Amino acid sequence: MEKKNKLIAKFMELPTEIMGAKEVVYGMNHDDWYTADNLNYHLSWDWLRPVMVKVDTYANSDSLSIAEYEEYRNKYPLIAEASIYDDISETHKQVVQFIKSIQLPF
């Protein structure tokens, strides 16, 4: 899970800083620092929702063709049609799959 959450943190372009032997990423509220093993994208909607917004914003931009956008909406419905009743673990899984699929250089 740590590797997947670290991928999300990179996608979100959170600042990083090395403290001691651990890499630390900036927290969601910009007051707290979290190590990669303490990122809560897979546990908290407060963490995951901003990621979903960024993914959906990316998908709605000129970055995808119309066909790619339709594929996004069909392949990642838990992101595209988010609901408070969705399973956070399945939504997290789709977020990670989408980030991997766009292969951004980060």
C-alpha positions in Angstrom: 0.0 0.0 0.0 2.9 2.3 0.8 4.1 2.2 -2.8 0.7 3.0 -4.2 0.2 5.9 -1.8 3.6 7.2 -2.6 2.6 7.2 -6.3 -0.5 9.2 -5.5 1.6 11.7 -3.5 3.8 12.2 -6.5 0.8 12.6 -8.7 -0.5 15.3 -6.3 2.9 16.9 -6.5 3.3 17.1 -2.7 6.6 18.6 -1.7 9.1 16.2 -0.2 11.9 16.6 2.2 14.5 14.1 3.6 14.6 13.9 7.3 16.9 11.4 8.8 16.6 8.0 7.1 13.0 8.4 5.9 11.6 10.4 3.0 8.8 12.7 4.3 6.0 14.1 2.2 4.0 17.1 3.0 0.6 16.4 4.6 -2.9 17.2 3.4 -3.4 20.3 5.5 0.1 21.7 5.0 0.8 21.6 8.7 1.8 18.0 9.2 4.5 15.8 7.7 3.8 12.2 6.9 6.2 9.3 6.0 5.2 7.2 3.0 3.9 4.5 5.3 1.6 7.0 7.0 -0.2 8.3 3.9 -3.9 7.7 4.3 -5.2 7.8 0.7 -6.5 4.2 1.1 -8.3 4.9 4.4 -9.6 8.5 4.3 -12.0 10.1 1.9 -10.5 13.5 3.1 -7.2 12.3 1.5 -8.6 10.6 -1.5 -11.2 13.1 -2.7 -8.7 15.8 -3.8 -6.9 13.1 -5.8 -10.1 12.1 -7.5 -10.8 15.8 -8.3 -7.3 16.1 -9.8 -7.8 12.9 -11.9 -11.2 14.0 -13.1 -9.8 17.5 -14.0 -7.0 15.9 -15.9 -9.4 13.6 -17.7 -11.7 16.6 -18.6 -8.8 18.6 -19.9 -7.4 18.6 -23.5 -5.0 15.8 -22.3 -7.3 13.1 -23.5 -9.1 12.6 -26.8 -12.8 12.1 -26.9 -12.4 8.4 -27.3 -9.9 8.3 -24.4 -12.3 10.3 -22.2 -15.1 7.9 -22.9 -12.8 5.0 -22.0 -11.9 6.8 -18.8 -15.6 7.2 -17.9 -16.2 3.5 -18.6 -13.0 2.1 -17.0 -12.9 4.3 -13.9 -16.6 4.9 -12.9 -15.7 5.2 -9.2 -13.7 8.3 -10.0 -15.8 9.7 -12.8 -19.1 9.2 -11.0 -18.0 9.3 -7.4 -20.5 8.6 -4.7 -20.3 8.7 -0.9 -21.5 5.1 -0.9 -18.5 3.8 -2.9 -16.0 1.4 -1.4 -12.9 3.5 -0.7 -10.5 0.5 -1.3 -12.0 0.0 -4.8 -11.9 3.7 -5.5 -8.3 3.9 -4.4 -7.5 1.0 -6.7 -9.0 2.8 -9.7 -7.1 6.0 -8.8 -3.8 4.1 -8.8 -4.7 2.3 -12.0 -5.5 5.6 -13.7 -2.3 7.3 -12.5 -0.3 4.4 -13.8 -2.1 4.4 -17.1 -1.3 8.0 -18.0 2.4 7.6 -17.4 3.2 11.1 -16.4 6.9 11.9 -15.9 7.0 12.4 -12.1 
